[in-house]
């Protein structure tokens, strides 16, 4: 191989190396520049004020058969972007208890009448929940119930009237024949969602179940709002009453 050929080959290799280094440097430079310029938002949701209250608005520390209490909480979007929300409500108990979940604006007498319908095998207005079971010694028993539902779309701090994405879910019943007109737990807030239901302890609960304990947990998940609906649900907050 002549000296001239060697020089050309070496020069070409060096030039190719510089081109590759330049492309790699450009790629890394762009990546670093993007990271410095943009920050991906995160889902920040606060679930608060979880409470079980009696008809006088006091905390329901002791429950009696046929009690109808109000279970409520507030979900707030603390982030900058709009978010979709969904909730999982879990109510667990010890002993042989039975609870029924209803819309918050359903009248008490209608709830009790509905319980009688359930006992007679008739159609119920109660919300459809999923039983939570445990198996011990080969025996499976119901120890709670779970209710999954979609919540409001909540605006973030960067959303205004012009680019608002908020939308309201009505948790109340629209059946006028069972509504207590004095109660309306729905809200129109764009960054908060007030959620409420009524909880009935079965009137057939035995006196032998005195002292049994219930616990309530709400898990809230959020997904950043996108026009195409793509995204990933992430657990944003958990609130409990024990």
C-alpha positions as semicolon CSV with decimal commas, in nm:
position;residue;x (nm);y (nm);z (nm)
1;X;0,000;0,000;0,000
2;X;0,146;0,338;-0,096
3;X;0,206;0,610;0,158
4;X;-0,047;0,828;-0,024
5;X;-0,319;0,562;0,009
6;X;-0,246;0,519;0,376
7;X;-0,282;0,891;0,431
8;X;-0,618;0,899;0,253
9;X;-0,754;0,601;0,450
10;X;-0,636;0,738;0,784
11;X;-0,779;1,080;0,701
12;X;-1,114;0,922;0,607
13;X;-1,125;0,722;0,931
14;X;-1,045;1,028;1,138
15;X;-1,306;1,231;0,952
16;X;-1,567;0,958;1,007
17;X;-1,478;0,949;1,376
18;X;-1,531;1,324;1,405
19;X;-1,867;1,296;1,225
20;X;-1,982;1,018;1,461
21;X;-1,860;1,212;1,764
22;X;-2,041;1,518;1,634
23;X;-2,370;1,328;1,591
24;X;-2,339;1,166;1,935
25;X;-2,252;1,501;2,094
26;X;-2,548;1,661;1,917
27;X;-2,784;1,391;2,045
28;X;-2,660;1,419;2,403
29;X;-2,659;1,798;2,384
30;X;-3,022;1,801;2,265
31;X;-3,123;1,561;2,542
32;X;-2,953;1,765;2,810
33;X;-3,102;2,083;2,673
34;X;-3,452;1,935;2,675
35;X;-3,417;1,814;3,033
36;X;-3,304;2,157;3,140
37;X;-3,587;2,333;2,960
38;X;-3,885;2,112;3,035
39;X;-4,013;1,934;3,342
40;X;-4,282;1,668;3,314
41;X;-4,571;1,744;3,549
42;X;-4,678;1,498;3,817
43;X;-5,020;1,404;3,952
44;X;-5,075;1,572;4,288
45;X;-5,413;1,497;4,444
46;X;-5,518;1,543;4,804
47;X;-5,804;1,336;4,946
48;X;-5,921;1,500;5,267
49;X;-6,204;1,542;5,517
50;X;-6,306;1,175;5,505
51;X;-6,585;1,142;5,761
52;X;-6,884;0,932;5,860
53;X;-7,148;1,157;6,014
54;X;-7,497;1,108;6,156
55;X;-7,807;1,304;6,058
56;X;-7,706;1,583;6,297
57;X;-7,367;1,623;6,132
58;X;-7,173;1,468;6,423
59;X;-6,906;1,202;6,381
60;X;-7,073;0,861;6,391
61;X;-6,852;0,687;6,646
62;X;-7,118;0,432;6,746
63;X;-7,352;0,269;6,496
64;X;-7,686;0,105;6,569
65;X;-7,898;-0,123;6,350
66;X;-8,094;0,077;6,089
67;X;-7,861;0,378;6,125
68;X;-7,827;0,577;5,803
69;X;-7,508;0,784;5,810
70;X;-7,337;1,004;5,553
71;X;-6,994;0,907;5,423
72;X;-6,813;1,199;5,258
73;X;-6,476;1,334;5,151
74;X;-6,317;1,599;4,928
75;X;-6,065;1,546;4,649
76;X;-5,850;1,842;4,543
77;X;-5,611;1,877;4,249
78;X;-5,289;2,036;4,380
79;X;-5,102;2,008;4,049
80;X;-5,067;2,245;3,756
81;X;-5,239;2,030;3,492
82;X;-5,591;1,896;3,462
83;X;-5,640;1,541;3,591
84;X;-5,893;1,261;3,559
85;X;-5,980;1,097;3,890
86;X;-6,121;0,766;4,004
87;X;-6,184;0,622;4,349
88;X;-6,194;0,289;4,528
89;X;-6,401;0,293;4,847
90;X;-6,344;0,000;5,084
91;X;-6,553;-0,063;5,395
92;X;-6,437;-0,354;5,613
93;X;-6,585;-0,495;5,931
94;X;-6,540;-0,764;6,190
95;X;-6,824;-0,993;6,293
96;X;-7,145;-1,067;6,107
97;X;-7,236;-0,721;5,978
98;X;-7,401;-0,603;5,659
99;X;-7,398;-0,256;5,505
100;X;-7,570;-0,101;5,204
101;X;-7,446;0,200;5,006
102;X;-7,688;0,456;4,862
103;X;-7,679;0,796;4,685
104;X;-7,640;1,076;4,940
105;X;-7,964;1,248;4,841
106;X;-8,188;0,945;4,884
107;X;-8,447;1,000;5,157
108;X;-8,409;0,792;5,474
109;X;-8,759;0,645;5,457
110;X;-8,694;0,543;5,096
111;X;-8,369;0,372;5,199
112;X;-8,548;0,171;5,469
113;X;-8,825;0,084;5,222
114;X;-8,558;-0,027;4,977
115;X;-8,405;-0,253;5,243
116;X;-8,742;-0,424;5,279
117;X;-8,752;-0,469;4,901
118;X;-8,412;-0,642;4,918
119;X;-8,543;-0,878;5,187
120;X;-8,836;-0,964;4,961
121;X;-8,616;-1,026;4,659
122;X;-8,729;-0,711;4,477
123;X;-8,518;-0,468;4,273
124;X;-8,297;-0,242;4,485
125;X;-8,184;0,121;4,455
126;X;-7,863;0,043;4,645
127;X;-7,537;0,101;4,461
128;X;-7,377;-0,214;4,324
129;X;-7,072;-0,300;4,533
130;X;-6,819;-0,584;4,524
131;X;-6,790;-0,809;4,832
132;X;-6,453;-0,838;5,006
133;X;-6,401;-1,193;5,129
134;X;-6,154;-1,380;5,346
135;X;-6,105;-1,756;5,379
136;X;-6,002;-1,917;5,706
137;X;-6,021;-2,287;5,795
138;X;-6,180;-2,362;5,462
139;X;-6,465;-2,118;5,529
140;X;-6,511;-1,807;5,315
141;X;-6,697;-1,513;5,465
142;X;-6,774;-1,157;5,357
143;X;-6,570;-0,907;5,560
144;X;-6,640;-0,590;5,366
145;X;-6,744;-0,428;5,042
146;X;-6,569;-0,233;4,767
147;X;-6,706;0,035;4,536
148;X;-6,508;0,155;4,232
149;X;-6,619;0,466;4,047
150;X;-6,495;0,747;3,825
151;X;-6,470;1,095;3,976
152;X;-6,459;1,446;3,834
153;X;-6,207;1,578;3,585
154;X;-6,031;1,852;3,786
155;X;-5,852;2,160;3,658
156;X;-5,499;2,239;3,772
157;X;-5,350;2,575;3,867
158;X;-5,257;2,642;3,501
159;X;-5,613;2,589;3,378
160;X;-5,836;2,893;3,341
161;X;-6,182;2,951;3,197
162;X;-6,043;2,949;2,843
163;X;-5,864;2,613;2,869
164;X;-6,070;2,449;3,143
165;X;-6,107;2,071;3,106
166;X;-6,312;2,016;3,424
167;X;-6,628;1,806;3,417
168;X;-6,864;1,704;3,696
169;X;-6,989;1,359;3,789
170;X;-7,327;1,359;3,961
171;X;-7,318;1,105;4,245
172;X;-7,673;1,192;4,350
173;X;-7,982;1,007;4,233
174;X;-8,198;1,166;3,964
175;X;-8,501;0,952;4,052
176;X;-8,747;1,211;4,187
177;X;-8,952;0,944;4,365
178;X;-8,674;0,872;4,617
179;X;-8,496;1,207;4,651
180;X;-8,471;1,409;4,971
181;X;-8,502;1,758;4,823
182;X;-8,327;1,911;5,126
183;X;-8,002;1,736;5,033
184;X;-7,773;1,815;4,741
185;X;-7,415;1,703;4,779
186;X;-7,313;1,775;4,419
187;X;-7,068;2,058;4,359
188;X;-6,959;2,279;4,071
189;X;-6,602;2,349;4,182
190;X;-6,345;2,302;3,906
191;X;-6,044;2,205;4,118
192;X;-6,225;2,015;4,395
193;X;-6,467;1,726;4,402
194;X;-6,699;1,674;4,698
195;X;-6,810;1,311;4,719
196;X;-7,085;1,176;4,946
197;X;-7,293;0,861;4,992
198;X;-7,533;0,722;5,251
199;X;-7,446;0,409;5,444
200;X;-7,713;0,184;5,599
201;X;-7,630;-0,069;5,871
202;X;-7,874;-0,356;5,829
203;X;-8,176;-0,325;6,061
204;X;-8,146;-0,701;6,112
205;X;-7,805;-0,669;6,282
206;X;-7,795;-0,884;6,597
207;X;-7,728;-0,732;6,938
208;X;-7,447;-0,990;6,962
209;X;-7,247;-0,776;6,716
210;X;-7,204;-0,496;6,972
211;X;-6,845;-0,375;6,990
212;X;-6,757;-0,487;6,639
213;X;-6,533;-0,246;6,448
214;X;-6,554;-0,110;6,094
215;X;-6,284;0,067;5,893
216;X;-6,321;0,287;5,586
217;X;-6,056;0,355;5,323
218;X;-6,066;0,568;5,010
219;X;-5,794;0,526;4,748
220;X;-5,785;0,800;4,487
221;X;-5,605;0,760;4,155
222;X;-5,524;1,029;3,903
223;X;-5,425;1,055;3,539
224;X;-5,303;1,368;3,367
225;X;-5,567;1,493;3,125
226;X;-5,481;1,454;2,756
227;X;-5,697;1,519;2,452
228;X;-5,644;1,167;2,317
229;X;-5,716;1,006;2,653
230;X;-5,374;0,842;2,677
231;X;-5,195;0,820;3,009
232;X;-5,135;0,602;3,311
233;X;-5,336;0,584;3,632
234;X;-5,123;0,643;3,940
235;X;-5,220;0,609;4,305
236;X;-5,236;0,967;4,428
237;X;-5,367;0,951;4,784
238;X;-5,521;0,722;5,044
239;X;-5,741;0,835;5,333
240;X;-5,865;0,607;5,611
241;X;-6,100;0,599;5,909
242;X;-6,013;0,323;6,158
